[in-house]
Amino acid sequence: MTPEPIEFPARINKYLAYKGFSTRRGADELIEKGLIKINGKVAKLGDQVNEDDLVEVAEKVLTQNALRHRYIAYHKPRGVSTDAQEGSRAIMSELPALRGLFPLGRLDKDSHGLILLTNDGRLTERLLHPSRMHEKEYLVRTDKPVSDTFVRHMERGILIEDYKTKPAKARRAGETIFYITLVEGKKHQIRRMCAAEGYRVLELTRVRIMNVKLGDLKDGAYRDLTKEELSILLKDIGL
């Protein structure tokens, strides 16, 4: 059964079930045993969590779950959303064979490319928390020629509303195409950065997350990470 969509704030047992740690009843048992923390405090039955909260699961629970963990590279197509959005298809509803897994992070429905799927909840905070500064690389096609000045501005950071983006790596790959590597993930960040410079994004493809590359994985297809990919990924995030 595919995990039901989750909306925040959410009850802690529903969140843990959604992340694949256990059933809701099993989550309640973990909470009663004091094995779950929310933002550093031991969770209680009925506690609510928000999307930005840090949820920690005791190491012995993670160890028990380790043997059944899966790590998948998936080429998310356009029109598929990583969460429940009106007018879009939810990512896990497209993959019934991968029930029990969840996407790590987001990729908006108008973009396509690499996203990681897993049932290993340890990766969520270690991979996604802004302080981790892990690289994600994108191929971007714009509505007009990419100038050297534009690339330099992308690298130095762009003011979007009241926030200046962190320094990035960028390089031209064609007249209207460039690559950009970010270490953060603000909502629609690349589209907003381009818009601030007077450019419109026509196509956005995520081609790499840390050491894992999209490669020639076809649109809508998925594969298990190789042993080498997984070993490097887990080492780089401290597992």
VEXTOR-179331 format. One record per residue: x, y, z of N, C-alpha, C in turn; residue in three letters. Coordinates in pm, whole numbers, padded with zeros to 5 digits, always signed. Example, Ala and Ser with C-alpha at 12.3 -4.5 7.8 and 13.67 -1.06 7.14 Angstrom:
BEGIN
+01319-00569+00780+01230-00450+00780+01320-00330+00780ALA +01285-00225+00708+01367-00106+00714+01290+00003+00787SER 
***
This chain:
BEGIN
+00084-00120+00000+00000+00000+00000+00087+00124+00000MET +00060+00219-00090+00135+00344-00096+00098+00434+00020THR +00199+00495+00089+00168+00583+00200+00072+00693+00159PRO -00028+00721+00244-00123+00827+00212-00053+00961+00219GLU -00097+01059+00139-00034+01192+00144-00038+01249+00285PRO +00059+01331+00315+00065+01389+00449+00060+01541+00438ILE -00014+01601+00528-00023+01746+00536+00027+01790+00673GLU +00095+01903+00677+00151+01954+00803+00068+02069+00856PHE +00059+02081+00990+00118+01992+01089+00052+01854+01091PRO +00131+01752+01127+00081+01614+01128+00112+01549+01262ALA +00027+01455+01301+00055+01380+01424+00184+01300+01404ARG +00260+01290+01511+00391+01226+01502+00382+01081+01457ILE +00277+01009+01498+00269+00868+01455+00241+00857+01306ASN +00161+00949+01253+00134+00949+01108+00261+00984+01031LYS +00335+01079+01083+00461+01118+01018+00559+01001+01012TYR +00574+00930+01123+00667+00817+01127+00624+00705+01034LEU +00492+00684+01026+00441+00581+00935+00466+00623+00790ALA +00445+00751+00761+00466+00803+00626+00612+00790+00585TYR +00704+00809+00681+00846+00800+00652+00896+00656+00648LYS +00808+00560+00678+00844+00421+00663+00911+00358+00783GLY +00906+00424+00900+00968+00365+01018+00887+00249+01074PHE +00754+00260+01065+00667+00159+01125+00523+00191+01087SER +00431+00108+01136+00290+00142+01127+00260+00251+01229THR +00140+00307+01223+00103+00409+01323+00102+00349+01463ARG +00049+00226+01474+00047+00162+01606+00190+00136+01654ARG +00275+00091+01562+00415+00068+01599+00483+00198+01639GLY +00447+00307+01570+00504+00438+01604+00463+00479+01744ALA +00338+00453+01780+00292+00485+01916+00375+00410+02020ASP +00409+00287+01990+00490+00209+02084+00630+00268+02097GLU +00688+00312+01986+00820+00376+01990+00815+00504+02072LEU +00707+00581+02055+00691+00706+02130+00678+00678+02279ILE +00597+00579+02313+00577+00544+02455+00707+00498+02521GLU +00796+00439+02442+00925+00392+02495+01030+00503+02498LYS +00991+00623+02455+01084+00736+02458+01192+00731+02352GLY +01162+00664+02239+01263+00644+02136+01256+00747+02022LEU +01164+00843+02036+01147+00946+01933+01164+01084+01995ILE +01235+01172+01925+01251+01309+01969+01204+01405+01860LYS +01148+01518+01901+01111+01625+01809+01187+01750+01852ILE +01274+01798+01766+01357+01916+01797+01430+01900+01930ASN +01482+01778+01951+01564+01752+02069+01488+01712+02194GLY +01355+01718+02191+01275+01682+02308+01204+01549+02284LYS +01196+01467+02388+01130+01338+02376+00984+01359+02340VAL +00940+01291+02235+00804+01307+02185+00703+01240+02278ALA +00580+01292+02276+00469+01234+02351+00359+01196+02252LYS +00278+01101+02292+00166+01060+02207+00080+01182+02172LEU +00045+01195+02046-00041+01306+02004+00034+01431+01964GLY +00167+01434+01984+00244+01552+01943+00228+01576+01793ASP +00234+01704+01755+00226+01742+01615+00365+01784+01567GLN +00393+01756+01439+00519+01799+01380+00491+01884+01257VAL +00576+01984+01236+00571+02065+01117+00680+02019+01020ASN +00669+02064+00897+00759+02016+00794+00906+02044+00825GLU +00934+02154+00892+01072+02193+00920+01124+02140+01053ASP +01042+02068+01127+01086+02012+01255+01187+01901+01234ASP +01277+01886+01328+01375+01777+01325+01322+01661+01409LEU +01294+01550+01343+01245+01429+01411+01359+01328+01415VAL +01393+01282+01536+01503+01187+01553+01448+01054+01605GLU +01500+00948+01547+01462+00812+01587+01583+00745+01649VAL +01563+00677+01762+01675+00615+01833+01754+00522+01743ALA +01884+00520+01761+01973+00443+01674+01939+00294+01672GLU +01894+00239+01785+01864+00096+01786+01744+00062+01697LYS +01651+00158+01684+01538+00137+01594+01586+00140+01450VAL +01675+00234+01419+01729+00244+01284+01809+00120+01248LEU +01885+00067+01344+01963-00053+01320+01873-00172+01289THR +01764-00185+01363+01670-00294+01340+01609-00286+01200GLN +01592-00163+01151+01529-00143+01021+01627-00154+00904ASN +01757-00153+00935+01858-00138+00831+01852-00246+00723ALA +01823-00368+00762+01826-00479+00667+01717-00469+00561LEU +01611-00393+00586+01504-00385+00488+01502-00250+00415ARG +01608-00174+00427+01615-00046+00359+01641-00062+00210HIS +01582+00028+00131+01608+00035-00012+01644+00178-00048ARG +01724+00190-00153+01771+00321-00198+01758+00323-00351TYR +01672+00411-00400+01633+00410-00540+01663+00545-00605ILE +01717+00542-00728+01728+00661-00812+01612+00657-00910ALA +01536+00765-00917+01415+00770-01000+01419+00894-01087TYR +01383+00878-01214+01372+00993-01304+01228+01041-01302HIS +01203+01142-01220+01067+01195-01208+01029+01269-01335LYS +00913+01233-01394+00869+01304-01514+00803+01438-01479PRO +00787+01521-01579+00706+01641-01563+00562+01602-01532ARG +00495+01685-01454+00355+01660-01422+00336+01572-01300GLY +00445+01516-01247+00439+01434-01126+00495+01515-01011VAL +00424+01516-00899+00464+01596-00784+00521+01507-00674SER +00620+01560-00602+00677+01485-00491+00590+01489-00367THR +00489+01575-00367+00390+01574-00259+00252+01595-00321ASP +00150+01593-00239+00013+01603-00291-00015+01746-00334ALA -00037+01765-00465-00071+01897-00518-00190+01884-00611GLN -00276+01982-00603-00394+01980-00689-00353+01983-00835GLU -00414+01896-00915-00387+01893-01058-00262+01818-01097GLY -00200+01746-01003-00080+01670-01034-00093+01528-00984SER -00008+01440-01034-00004+01302-00990+00102+01290-00882ARG +00067+01225-00772+00163+01208-00662+00268+01107-00702ALA +00392+01134-00665+00504+01054-00711+00490+00906-00676ILE +00448+00874-00553+00447+00735-00513+00327+00660-00573MET +00224+00732-00617+00112+00666-00683+00154+00616-00821SER +00265+00670-00873+00317+00626-01002+00403+00501-00989GLU +00436+00463-00866+00533+00355-00844+00479+00253-00744LEU +00372+00182-00778+00314+00086-00684+00410-00023-00641PRO +00509-00055-00724+00606-00159-00689+00700-00114-00578ALA +00701+00017-00549+00794+00070-00448+00718+00118-00324LEU +00607+00053-00293+00528+00095-00178+00614+00089-00052ARG +00590+00184+00037+00666+00193+00160+00785+00286+00152GLY +00822+00329+00030+00931+00423+00015+00877+00566+00010LEU +00963+00662+00029+00923+00803+00022+01033+00884-00046PHE +00996+00995-00111+01097+01078-00178+01177+01161-00078PRO +01305+01175-00107+01392+01260-00026+01397+01398-00092LEU +01325+01490-00034+01323+01625-00088+01216+01642-00194GLY +01225+01754-00264+01123+01793-00361+01184+01818-00498ARG +01099+01811-00597+01130+01855-00732+00996+01894-00791LEU +00979+02024-00823+00845+02073-00857+00789+02000-00979ASP +00658+02001-00992+00591+01918-01093+00625+01959-01235LYS +00670+02083-01257+00705+02128-01391+00849+02096-01428ASP +00925+02042-01332+01063+02001-01357+01070+01849-01363SER +01181+01800-01415+01199+01655-01415+01343+01624-01380HIS +01370+01495-01359+01507+01456-01328+01517+01371-01204GLY +01637+01367-01148+01673+01273-01042+01609+01309-00908LEU +01551+01208-00846+01509+01218-00707+01538+01084-00642ILE +01577+01086-00517+01607+00963-00444+01486+00920-00364LEU +01460+00789-00365+01352+00730-00289+01412+00628-00191LEU +01356+00622-00072+01409+00528+00027+01304+00501+00133THR +01331+00402+00218+01254+00383+00340+01345+00396+00461ASN +01461+00457+00441+01559+00478+00547+01545+00622+00598ASP +01476+00637+00708+01449+00770+00762+01571+00843+00811GLY +01683+00772+00828+01805+00839+00873+01853+00944+00772ARG +01818+00923+00644+01871+01010+00540+01803+01146+00536LEU +01680+01155+00589+01602+01276+00572+01674+01399+00623THR +01710+01401+00750+01776+01518+00807+01918+01533+00755GLU +01989+01422+00743+02129+01428+00702+02148+01473+00558ARG +02050+01448+00475+02060+01487+00335+01996+01622+00307LEU +01886+01653+00377+01804+01768+00339+01821+01892+00425LEU +01871+01878+00547+01879+01996+00634+01971+02101+00570HIS +01929+02229+00570+02007+02335+00503+02152+02343+00549PRO +02180+02306+00673+02316+02316+00725+02410+02214+00661SER +02356+02113+00595+02439+02005+00540+02514+02045+00414ARG +02459+02139+00335+02529+02195+00219+02568+02088+00115MET +02479+01994+00088+02508+01890-00010+02474+01939-00152HIS +02554+01899-00249+02538+01948-00385+02424+01880-00460GLU +02351+01961-00537+02252+01913-00633+02277+01991-00763LYS +02286+01918-00873+02320+01981-01002+02202+01975-01098GLU +02185+02085-01173+02070+02098-01262+02115+02143-01402TYR +02044+02096-01503+02060+02143-01639+01939+02233-01670LEU +01966+02355-01714+01861+02454-01730+01861+02508-01874VAL +01743+02514-01935+01728+02575-02067+01641+02699-02052ARG +01686+02810-02104+01619+02939-02086+01562+02991-02218THR +01490+03102-02209+01421+03158-02325+01507+03252-02408ASP +01632+03275-02365+01720+03361-02443+01866+03326-02414LYS +01958+03373-02494+02098+03333-02478+02154+03363-02338PRO +02232+03269-02291+02295+03280-02159+02425+03359-02174VAL +02437+03470-02104+02556+03553-02113+02656+03518-02003SER +02780+03561-02023+02882+03540-01920+02846+03613-01791ASP +02788+03731-01807+02746+03809-01689+02640+03734-01610THR +02544+03677-01681+02439+03599-01616+02499+03484-01536PHE +02594+03412-01595+02657+03299-01526+02730+03346-01401VAL +02802+03458-01412+02874+03510-01295+02777+03546-01184ARG +02665+03607-01218+02566+03643-01117+02509+03518-01049HIS +02483+03413-01128+02434+03287-01071+02533+03232-00969MET +02662+03243-01002+02766+03188-00914+02780+03269-00785GLU +02766+03399-00796+02788+03486-00680+02668+03492-00586ARG +02550+03460-00638+02428+03467-00558+02335+03574-00612GLY +02206+03545-00605+02104+03633-00658+02010+03673-00545ILE +01973+03801-00543+01875+03847-00444+01736+03813-00495LEU +01668+03723-00424+01530+03688-00458+01443+03731-00340ILE +01364+03834-00366+01287+03899-00260+01385+03950-00155GLU +01382+03901-00032+01472+03955+00071+01584+03857+00106ASP +01609+03759+00018+01710+03657+00046+01812+03650-00067TYR +01940+03648-00033+02044+03630-00133+02089+03485-00132LYS +02085+03423-00247+02120+03281-00256+02269+03260-00229THR +02301+03142-00183+02441+03108-00153+02521+03095-00283LYS +02652+03115-00275+02735+03096-00394+02713+02958-00457PRO +02716+02953-00588+02689+02829-00661+02796+02810-00768ALA +02795+02693-00830+02880+02667-00946+02791+02672-01070LYS +02834+02741-01173+02754+02751-01296+02846+02753-01416ALA +02796+02699-01528+02873+02701-01653+02779+02689-01772ARG +02813+02757-01879+02734+02747-02002+02753+02611-02066ARG +02647+02561-02129+02654+02433-02200+02594+02444-02339ALA +02557+02564-02379+02496+02589-02509+02445+02731-02511GLY +02391+02773-02623+02348+02913-02636+02247+02952-02529GLU +02150+02865-02503+02046+02896-02403+02044+02792-02291THR +02155+02723-02270+02161+02613-02173+02277+02635-02078ILE +02254+02610-01950+02363+02615-01853+02340+02511-01744PHE +02450+02474-01679+02445+02387-01561+02463+02474-01438TYR +02395+02438-01330+02415+02506-01202+02410+02404-01090ILE +02503+02418-00996+02512+02329-00880+02484+02409-00754THR +02380+02371-00681+02339+02441-00560+02372+02358-00436LEU +02384+02428-00322+02399+02360-00193+02283+02397-00101VAL +02175+02445-00160+02055+02478-00085+01935+02448-00174GLU +01817+02460-00119+01700+02422-00198+01576+02504-00164GLY +01583+02635-00186+01466+02719-00166+01359+02683-00270LYS +01234+02708-00238+01125+02673-00327+01140+02746-00461LYS +01136+02667-00570+01148+02721-00706+01271+02811-00720HIS +01379+02774-00652+01494+02864-00643+01553+02902-00778GLN +01580+02804-00864+01644+02834-00991+01554+02919-01080ILE +01426+02887-01081+01332+02966-01161+01328+03111-01111ARG +01331+03129-00979+01327+03264-00922+01457+03338-00947ARG +01570+03267-00940+01699+03329-00968+01704+03378-01113MET +01659+03294-01203+01658+03333-01345+01564+03451-01369CYS +01447+03446-01307+01350+03554-01324+01407+03688-01277ALA +01485+03684-01170+01545+03807-01117+01643+03869-01215ALA +01697+03787-01306+01791+03834-01408+01723+03858-01543GLU +01590+03842-01546+01516+03866-01670+01507+03747-01762GLY +01531+03628-01710+01525+03505-01789+01405+03420-01745TYR +01354+03344-01838+01247+03249-01806+01297+03107-01833ARG +01274+03018-01737+01317+02879-01751+01216+02803-01836VAL +01265+02741-01943+01181+02660-02030+01187+02512-01991LEU +01301+02470-01941+01317+02330-01900+01419+02322-01788GLU +01387+02243-01686+01474+02228-01570+01486+02081-01536LEU +01608+02031-01538+01634+01889-01514+01738+01873-01404THR +01704+01799-01298+01806+01768-01196+01886+01648-01246ARG +02017+01667-01256+02102+01562-01314+02192+01493-01212VAL +02201+01549-01090+02289+01488-00990+02247+01528-00850ARG +02254+01433-00757+02243+01460-00614+02367+01402-00549ILE +02454+01489-00501+02583+01447-00446+02657+01360-00547MET +02685+01233-00515+02759+01148-00607+02670+01066-00700ASN +02538+01075-00682+02445+00995-00762+02402+01076-00884VAL +02421+01018-01003+02390+01088-01127+02268+01028-01196LYS +02195+01115-01266+02080+01070-01344+02125+00982-01460LEU +02233+01020-01526+02286+00942-01637+02183+00925-01748GLY +02173+00803-01800+02080+00776-01910+01950+00713-01863ASP +01918+00730-01734+01794+00677-01680+01675+00743-01751LEU +01590+00664-01810+01480+00716-01889+01372+00782-01802LYS +01300+00873-01863+01190+00943-01798+01090+00842-01739ASP +01066+00849-01608+00972+00759-01542+01032+00628-01495GLY +01160+00604-01527+01225+00478-01487+01298+00495-01353ALA +01331+00383-01291+01406+00387-01165+01502+00270-01159TYR +01598+00281-01067+01696+00174-01046+01744+00178-00902ARG +01792+00068-00851+01857+00066-00719+01993+00132-00731ASP +02035+00201-00627+02171+00254-00625+02269+00139-00627LEU +02381+00159-00693+02485+00057-00690+02550+00055-00551THR +02619-00053-00521+02686-00063-00391+02787+00050-00373LYS +02857+00084-00482+02956+00193-00473+02887+00327-00449GLU +02780+00354-00522+02706+00479-00502+02657+00490-00359GLU +02597+00383-00309+02539+00386-00175+02647+00402-00069LEU +02758+00332-00087+02867+00342+00010+02919+00484+00020SER +02940+00549-00095+02990+00687-00096+02886+00781-00037ILE +02760+00764-00077+02653+00852-00028+02641+00846+00124LEU +02635+00724+00178+02620+00709+00323+02741+00762+00398LEU +02860+00741+00342+02980+00794+00406+02980+00946+00409LYS +02939+01006+00296+02940+01152+00285+02837+01220+00375ASP +02730+01149+00412+02632+01210+00502+02652+01164+00646ILE +02761+01087+00671+02798+01052+00807+02735+00927+00862GLY +02695+00833+00775+02636+00707+00820+02729+00591+00791LEU 
***
